[in-house]
Amino acid sequence: MSRSQTPLAASAGSNTDARRPIRQLPELVAAQIAAGEVIERPAAVLKELLENALDAGAGRISVEIEAAGRERIAVHDDGRGIRAAELPLAFSRHATSKLATVDDLGRLDSYGFRGEALPAIAAAAGRVRVTPRPAAEDAASLFGLAAGGAAAPRPAARGGGTSVEVFDLFAGQPARRAFLAGARAERAALLRVSSDALLAQPDRSLRVRMETRTPLAHDAGAGPGRETALREAAAAVFSPDAAERGIWIDARSERSELALDGIAGAPQDARRSRERIRLFVNGRPVHDRRLSYAVQEAYRDWLGAGEFPLVVARLRLPPDAVDVNIHPAKTEVKLRDPGAAFSLLQRTLREALASRRSAIPLRMPSGPRSGNGAVAAESAVDNRTAPDRERSPEPPAGFEQPGAQPRTALPGRSWRTQALVHDPLVRAMLVDQDQ
């Protein structure tokens, strides 16, 4: 290998001494590169379409999946719809109705805002068909896109709302198709996206059909309260028993404009993976190591090693206190005061569990459990996406929990904290268990 060659170039047998001219990428190549940041699997397509439906104010959403999303993903809603004249623009990059100025990024109240979802989906799919009908228009319009370009919108028949159908995902990118997981794992990922959308917005009706099955179906009641709506959604996602056993949580931070509501599941509904820990910030499902650690710490004295609870935690804070413009997938956020969020979540969960102390066993037996509801299918996720199932919770790098208690070694109970052992009621329960 010559000094001027990189290992990659040498292995490919190319000559890097010859200068390559800088070129403007063709539009199709640029679009597919951009699509790769947003659309990596069928679940990413469904996530974007569900968010568009929710942003459009849909009250009823139905989803149809064929071949684990490879052949067809369809989302039908009764939202506001897109005007026929705006359909071509909706599929061009950085075209959106969600914001207009840089200042709008600091006060986002919608799921979407980048103007990248629809063009990314169109670039990744073999073809896309959109049929919207706004309330102000007498008829619907059918707009189709394929690799050869877009067809002019033409009249169609449907009620108010929008239907989006995506066919043959990654049909023109065989390498991307080859890297998809198996059908079972892709279905589990699709179901996770759907259930997250439902738990975030339980006042909307959602029905998901996969081939011949309907693994998720929720009909929202007429004006239920927050607790009732979330419990009904949790019953559809997890199981009616788990939703009923869960403790309703509702709290506010004393030092910031931060609010929290959700469900703290009973220890007996824990699993050996993190699939039942659902975290939301302003209605957006997020992956946050600190918040996940707060949940695990709150349950530390109620679960065995390697067990993770069922928790639905929905944090609400002013739009300018959270930055959602971190990653194209929009699953990561930055909080202005992450410590306040950590403290509120951990304290609220601990207090909820303490309020039921006399009715909750301190530690449930480890081992596999069977589950009902939509989340049962998620155990099929392959190793690429499966969480670590055996490790005890560890704090994120560089993170110190304020006021953390040292561990206390008791015979057979080294996982209890000193604070818990000093609780008179808990000590009495320990004595009862040892007799």
QUIWOMO-V68730 format. One record per residue. N is the residue number from 1. RES is the residue in three letters. OMEGA is omega in whole degrees, 0 to 359 (* if undefined). NEAR is the number of other C-alpha atoms within 8 Angstrom. D_CENTER is the distance of its C-alpha to the mean C-alpha in whole Angstrom. Layout:
N | RES | OMEGA | NEAR | D_CENTER
N | RES | OMEGA | NEAR | D_CENTER
This chain:
1 | MET | 179 | 5 | 46
2 | SER | 182 | 4 | 48
3 | ARG | 183 | 5 | 47
4 | SER | 182 | 6 | 45
5 | GLN | 171 | 11 | 43
6 | THR | 177 | 7 | 39
7 | PRO | 181 | 7 | 39
8 | LEU | 181 | 6 | 36
9 | ALA | 180 | 11 | 39
10 | ALA | 181 | 11 | 42
11 | SER | 179 | 7 | 40
12 | ALA | 179 | 6 | 40
13 | GLY | 182 | 6 | 43
14 | SER | 180 | 7 | 43
15 | ASN | 182 | 8 | 45
16 | THR | 178 | 8 | 43
17 | ASP | 179 | 6 | 47
18 | ALA | 183 | 5 | 47
19 | ARG | 177 | 5 | 45
20 | ARG | 180 | 4 | 42
21 | PRO | 175 | 4 | 42
22 | ILE | 181 | 4 | 39
23 | ARG | 170 | 4 | 38
24 | GLN | 181 | 4 | 36
25 | LEU | 173 | 6 | 33
26 | PRO | 184 | 6 | 33
27 | GLU | 182 | 6 | 31
28 | LEU | 179 | 7 | 29
29 | VAL | 180 | 8 | 29
30 | ALA | 181 | 9 | 27
31 | ALA | 181 | 11 | 25
32 | GLN | 175 | 11 | 24
33 | ILE | 179 | 8 | 23
34 | ALA | 180 | 9 | 21
35 | ALA | 180 | 14 | 19
36 | GLY | 178 | 10 | 18
37 | GLU | 185 | 9 | 16
38 | VAL | 186 | 12 | 14
39 | ILE | 179 | 12 | 14
40 | GLU | 180 | 9 | 14
41 | ARG | 181 | 8 | 14
42 | PRO | 181 | 14 | 14
43 | ALA | 179 | 11 | 10
44 | ALA | 175 | 11 | 10
45 | VAL | 182 | 11 | 13
46 | LEU | 179 | 13 | 11
47 | LYS | 181 | 10 | 8
48 | GLU | 181 | 10 | 11
49 | LEU | 176 | 10 | 13
50 | LEU | 179 | 11 | 11
51 | GLU | 176 | 11 | 11
52 | ASN | 180 | 10 | 14
53 | ALA | 179 | 13 | 15
54 | LEU | 177 | 10 | 14
55 | ASP | 180 | 10 | 16
56 | ALA | 177 | 9 | 19
57 | GLY | 181 | 9 | 19
58 | ALA | 175 | 14 | 19
59 | GLY | 179 | 11 | 19
60 | ARG | 181 | 9 | 19
61 | ILE | 174 | 14 | 17
62 | SER | 184 | 11 | 18
63 | VAL | 176 | 12 | 16
64 | GLU | 183 | 12 | 19
65 | ILE | 175 | 13 | 18
66 | GLU | 179 | 11 | 21
67 | ALA | 178 | 9 | 21
68 | ALA | 177 | 12 | 18
69 | GLY | 180 | 13 | 17
70 | ARG | 185 | 12 | 20
71 | GLU | 183 | 11 | 22
72 | ARG | 170 | 14 | 21
73 | ILE | 180 | 16 | 18
74 | ALA | 177 | 11 | 19
75 | VAL | 179 | 14 | 17
76 | HIS | 180 | 11 | 20
77 | ASP | 178 | 13 | 20
78 | ASP | 181 | 14 | 22
79 | GLY | 188 | 13 | 21
80 | ARG | 178 | 13 | 24
81 | GLY | 180 | 13 | 24
82 | ILE | 178 | 10 | 25
83 | ARG | 183 | 10 | 29
84 | ALA | 182 | 9 | 31
85 | ALA | 183 | 5 | 32
86 | GLU | 185 | 8 | 29
87 | LEU | 179 | 11 | 27
88 | PRO | 180 | 8 | 29
89 | LEU | 182 | 7 | 28
90 | ALA | 181 | 11 | 24
91 | PHE | 173 | 10 | 24
92 | SER | 186 | 11 | 25
93 | ARG | 176 | 7 | 24
94 | HIS | 172 | 7 | 23
95 | ALA | 184 | 11 | 24
96 | THR | 175 | 9 | 22
97 | SER | 189 | 6 | 23
98 | LYS | 180 | 8 | 20
99 | LEU | 181 | 9 | 23
100 | ALA | 183 | 6 | 26
101 | THR | 177 | 6 | 27
102 | VAL | 180 | 6 | 26
103 | ASP | 181 | 6 | 26
104 | ASP | 179 | 9 | 24
105 | LEU | 181 | 9 | 21
106 | GLY | 180 | 9 | 22
107 | ARG | 181 | 8 | 21
108 | LEU | 176 | 10 | 18
109 | ASP | 181 | 5 | 17
110 | SER | 176 | 7 | 15
111 | TYR | 181 | 8 | 12
112 | GLY | 176 | 10 | 14
113 | PHE | 185 | 10 | 17
114 | ARG | 185 | 9 | 18
115 | GLY | 183 | 12 | 19
116 | GLU | 190 | 11 | 18
117 | ALA | 184 | 9 | 16
118 | LEU | 177 | 10 | 19
119 | PRO | 178 | 13 | 21
120 | ALA | 178 | 15 | 19
121 | ILE | 180 | 12 | 18
122 | ALA | 180 | 13 | 22
123 | ALA | 184 | 12 | 23
124 | ALA | 187 | 15 | 21
125 | ALA | 173 | 15 | 22
126 | GLY | 174 | 15 | 25
127 | ARG | 181 | 12 | 26
128 | VAL | 178 | 13 | 24
129 | ARG | 181 | 11 | 25
130 | VAL | 179 | 12 | 24
131 | THR | 179 | 13 | 26
132 | PRO | 171 | 16 | 26
133 | ARG | 175 | 18 | 28
134 | PRO | 181 | 12 | 28
135 | ALA | 184 | 9 | 30
136 | ALA | 183 | 4 | 33
137 | GLU | 185 | 8 | 34
138 | ASP | 183 | 6 | 36
139 | ALA | 176 | 9 | 34
140 | ALA | 178 | 16 | 31
141 | SER | 177 | 14 | 31
142 | LEU | 182 | 12 | 30
143 | PHE | 182 | 13 | 29
144 | GLY | 176 | 12 | 28
145 | LEU | 174 | 12 | 28
146 | ALA | 183 | 11 | 29
147 | ALA | 181 | 7 | 30
148 | GLY | 180 | 5 | 33
149 | GLY | 183 | 6 | 32
150 | ALA | 175 | 9 | 31
151 | ALA | 179 | 7 | 33
152 | ALA | 178 | 6 | 34
153 | PRO | 178 | 10 | 33
154 | ARG | 183 | 7 | 35
155 | PRO | 178 | 8 | 35
156 | ALA | 182 | 9 | 33
157 | ALA | 170 | 7 | 33
158 | ARG | 177 | 9 | 30
159 | GLY | 181 | 7 | 29
160 | GLY | 180 | 13 | 27
161 | GLY | 184 | 15 | 24
162 | THR | 170 | 16 | 22
163 | SER | 176 | 11 | 22
164 | VAL | 179 | 12 | 20
165 | GLU | 181 | 11 | 21
166 | VAL | 184 | 15 | 20
167 | PHE | 169 | 12 | 23
168 | ASP | 180 | 11 | 23
169 | LEU | 180 | 14 | 21
170 | PHE | 180 | 12 | 22
171 | ALA | 180 | 10 | 26
172 | GLY | 181 | 7 | 27
173 | GLN | 184 | 8 | 26
174 | PRO | 178 | 8 | 27
175 | ALA | 178 | 6 | 26
176 | ARG | 179 | 9 | 22
177 | ARG | 182 | 10 | 22
178 | ALA | 183 | 6 | 24
179 | PHE | 175 | 6 | 21
180 | LEU | 177 | 8 | 19
181 | ALA | 177 | 7 | 18
182 | GLY | 184 | 7 | 20
183 | ALA | 182 | 8 | 19
184 | ARG | 181 | 9 | 18
185 | ALA | 179 | 12 | 15
186 | GLU | 176 | 16 | 14
187 | ARG | 179 | 12 | 14
188 | ALA | 179 | 13 | 12
189 | ALA | 176 | 11 | 10
190 | LEU | 180 | 11 | 10
191 | LEU | 178 | 14 | 10
192 | ARG | 178 | 10 | 7
193 | VAL | 181 | 11 | 5
194 | SER | 182 | 12 | 8
195 | SER | 175 | 12 | 8
196 | ASP | 179 | 10 | 5
197 | ALA | 181 | 11 | 7
198 | LEU | 180 | 12 | 10
199 | LEU | 178 | 11 | 10
200 | ALA | 183 | 11 | 9
201 | GLN | 185 | 8 | 12
202 | PRO | 177 | 12 | 14
203 | ASP | 176 | 11 | 17
204 | ARG | 176 | 12 | 16
205 | SER | 183 | 13 | 18
206 | LEU | 177 | 13 | 15
207 | ARG | 182 | 11 | 17
208 | VAL | 178 | 13 | 16
209 | ARG | 177 | 13 | 19
210 | MET | 185 | 12 | 19
211 | GLU | 183 | 8 | 22
212 | THR | 183 | 5 | 24
213 | ARG | 173 | 6 | 22
214 | THR | 186 | 9 | 20
215 | PRO | 181 | 10 | 17
216 | LEU | 179 | 14 | 15
217 | ALA | 181 | 10 | 18
218 | HIS | 175 | 10 | 18
219 | ASP | 182 | 7 | 20
220 | ALA | 177 | 9 | 20
221 | GLY | 181 | 7 | 23
222 | ALA | 175 | 4 | 26
223 | GLY | 178 | 5 | 25
224 | PRO | 175 | 8 | 24
225 | GLY | 183 | 6 | 23
226 | ARG | 182 | 6 | 20
227 | GLU | 181 | 8 | 20
228 | THR | 181 | 8 | 22
229 | ALA | 182 | 13 | 19
230 | LEU | 178 | 12 | 16
231 | ARG | 179 | 11 | 18
232 | GLU | 177 | 12 | 19
233 | ALA | 179 | 12 | 15
234 | ALA | 177 | 13 | 15
235 | ALA | 179 | 14 | 18
236 | ALA | 184 | 13 | 16
237 | VAL | 184 | 11 | 13
238 | PHE | 175 | 14 | 15
239 | SER | 178 | 12 | 19
240 | PRO | 181 | 10 | 21
241 | ASP | 180 | 7 | 23
242 | ALA | 179 | 13 | 20
243 | ALA | 180 | 13 | 19
244 | GLU | 181 | 8 | 23
245 | ARG | 183 | 8 | 23
246 | GLY | 180 | 10 | 21
247 | ILE | 177 | 10 | 22
248 | TRP | 177 | 10 | 21
249 | ILE | 182 | 12 | 21
250 | ASP | 186 | 9 | 21
251 | ALA | 176 | 9 | 23
252 | ARG | 177 | 9 | 23
253 | SER | 180 | 10 | 24
254 | GLU | 186 | 5 | 28
255 | ARG | 180 | 5 | 28
256 | SER | 178 | 6 | 25
257 | GLU | 185 | 9 | 24
258 | LEU | 180 | 12 | 21
259 | ALA | 183 | 11 | 20
260 | LEU | 167 | 14 | 18
261 | ASP | 181 | 11 | 17
262 | GLY | 182 | 13 | 16
263 | ILE | 173 | 12 | 17
264 | ALA | 184 | 15 | 18
265 | GLY | 176 | 14 | 19
266 | ALA | 180 | 13 | 22
267 | PRO | 182 | 13 | 23
268 | GLN | 178 | 5 | 24
269 | ASP | 176 | 9 | 20
270 | ALA | 177 | 13 | 19
271 | ARG | 180 | 13 | 18
272 | ARG | 171 | 11 | 19
273 | SER | 183 | 12 | 16
274 | ARG | 187 | 10 | 13
275 | GLU | 182 | 9 | 11
276 | ARG | 173 | 13 | 12
277 | ILE | 182 | 11 | 11
278 | ARG | 183 | 11 | 8
279 | LEU | 181 | 15 | 8
280 | PHE | 174 | 12 | 8
281 | VAL | 184 | 11 | 11
282 | ASN | 177 | 9 | 13
283 | GLY | 183 | 10 | 10
284 | ARG | 176 | 9 | 7
285 | PRO | 185 | 12 | 4
286 | VAL | 170 | 11 | 6
287 | HIS | 183 | 8 | 8
288 | ASP | 185 | 9 | 11
289 | ARG | 181 | 7 | 14
290 | ARG | 180 | 9 | 16
291 | LEU | 177 | 11 | 14
292 | SER | 178 | 11 | 14
293 | TYR | 177 | 12 | 17
294 | ALA | 178 | 12 | 18
295 | VAL | 183 | 12 | 17
296 | GLN | 178 | 11 | 19
297 | GLU | 180 | 9 | 22
298 | ALA | 182 | 11 | 22
299 | TYR | 188 | 11 | 22
300 | ARG | 186 | 10 | 24
301 | ASP | 181 | 12 | 27
302 | TRP | 184 | 10 | 26
303 | LEU | 175 | 14 | 25
304 | GLY | 179 | 11 | 26
305 | ALA | 178 | 8 | 25
306 | GLY | 177 | 10 | 22
307 | GLU | 183 | 13 | 21
308 | PHE | 189 | 13 | 18
309 | PRO | 168 | 16 | 17
310 | LEU | 179 | 14 | 15
311 | VAL | 169 | 13 | 14
312 | VAL | 184 | 12 | 12
313 | ALA | 182 | 13 | 12
314 | ARG | 179 | 13 | 12
315 | LEU | 177 | 14 | 14
316 | ARG | 179 | 10 | 16
317 | LEU | 181 | 11 | 18
318 | PRO | 181 | 8 | 20
319 | PRO | 181 | 11 | 19
320 | ASP | 178 | 7 | 21
321 | ALA | 180 | 9 | 20
322 | VAL | 178 | 11 | 17
323 | ASP | 180 | 12 | 17
324 | VAL | 183 | 9 | 14
325 | ASN | 184 | 8 | 16
326 | ILE | 186 | 9 | 15
327 | HIS | 180 | 8 | 14
328 | PRO | 180 | 8 | 13
329 | ALA | 176 | 8 | 10
330 | LYS | 176 | 10 | 9
331 | THR | 178 | 9 | 7
332 | GLU | 178 | 11 | 10
333 | VAL | 173 | 12 | 12
334 | LYS | 179 | 9 | 16
335 | LEU | 179 | 8 | 17
336 | ARG | 180 | 7 | 21
337 | ASP | 182 | 7 | 22
338 | PRO | 179 | 8 | 19
339 | GLY | 179 | 6 | 22
340 | ALA | 179 | 11 | 22
341 | ALA | 178 | 11 | 19
342 | PHE | 184 | 11 | 19
343 | SER | 181 | 9 | 22
344 | LEU | 182 | 12 | 21
345 | LEU | 182 | 13 | 18
346 | GLN | 182 | 12 | 21
347 | ARG | 182 | 9 | 24
348 | THR | 179 | 11 | 22
349 | LEU | 179 | 13 | 21
350 | ARG | 180 | 10 | 24
351 | GLU | 178 | 8 | 26
352 | ALA | 179 | 12 | 25
353 | LEU | 179 | 11 | 25
354 | ALA | 181 | 7 | 29
355 | SER | 179 | 6 | 29
356 | ARG | 189 | 8 | 29
357 | ARG | 184 | 8 | 31
358 | SER | 183 | 5 | 34
359 | ALA | 184 | 5 | 32
360 | ILE | 173 | 9 | 29
361 | PRO | 182 | 9 | 30
362 | LEU | 182 | 7 | 30
363 | ARG | 180 | 9 | 29
364 | MET | 179 | 10 | 28
365 | PRO | 176 | 5 | 29
366 | SER | 176 | 7 | 27
367 | GLY | 182 | 5 | 26
368 | PRO | 177 | 6 | 24
369 | ARG | 174 | 5 | 23
370 | SER | 182 | 5 | 23
371 | GLY | 177 | 8 | 20
372 | ASN | 174 | 8 | 20
373 | GLY | 187 | 12 | 17
374 | ALA | 188 | 13 | 14
375 | VAL | 182 | 15 | 13
376 | ALA | 182 | 10 | 16
377 | ALA | 186 | 9 | 16
378 | GLU | 177 | 13 | 13
379 | SER | 181 | 7 | 16
380 | ALA | 182 | 8 | 17
381 | VAL | 185 | 13 | 15
382 | ASP | 185 | 9 | 17
383 | ASN | 181 | 5 | 18
384 | ARG | 184 | 5 | 17
385 | THR | 184 | 6 | 13
386 | ALA | 179 | 8 | 15
387 | PRO | 176 | 7 | 14
388 | ASP | 190 | 6 | 18
389 | ARG | 189 | 9 | 19
390 | GLU | 186 | 8 | 23
391 | ARG | 173 | 7 | 23
392 | SER | 183 | 6 | 23
393 | PRO | 176 | 7 | 21
394 | GLU | 179 | 5 | 22
395 | PRO | 175 | 9 | 22
396 | PRO | 182 | 8 | 20
397 | ALA | 178 | 4 | 23
398 | GLY | 185 | 4 | 26
399 | PHE | 175 | 6 | 24
400 | GLU | 180 | 5 | 27
401 | GLN | 179 | 6 | 26
402 | PRO | 175 | 4 | 28
403 | GLY | 182 | 4 | 31
404 | ALA | 180 | 5 | 30
405 | GLN | 175 | 7 | 32
406 | PRO | 177 | 6 | 34
407 | ARG | 177 | 9 | 33
408 | THR | 182 | 9 | 36
409 | ALA | 172 | 8 | 38
410 | LEU | 180 | 7 | 39
411 | PRO | 179 | 5 | 40
412 | GLY | 184 | 4 | 37
413 | ARG | 182 | 7 | 35
414 | SER | 183 | 10 | 34
415 | TRP | 178 | 9 | 31
416 | ARG | 179 | 13 | 32
417 | THR | 181 | 12 | 32
418 | GLN | 181 | 10 | 35
419 | ALA | 181 | 7 | 34
420 | LEU | 181 | 9 | 33
421 | VAL | 180 | 10 | 37
422 | HIS | 177 | 8 | 39
423 | ASP | 184 | 8 | 37
424 | PRO | 182 | 7 | 40
425 | LEU | 180 | 6 | 38
426 | VAL | 179 | 10 | 36
427 | ARG | 178 | 10 | 40
428 | ALA | 179 | 8 | 41
429 | MET | 178 | 8 | 38
430 | LEU | 179 | 8 | 39
431 | VAL | 180 | 8 | 42
432 | ASP | 182 | 7 | 42
433 | GLN | 183 | 6 | 40
434 | ASP | 182 | 5 | 42
435 | GLN | * | 4 | 45
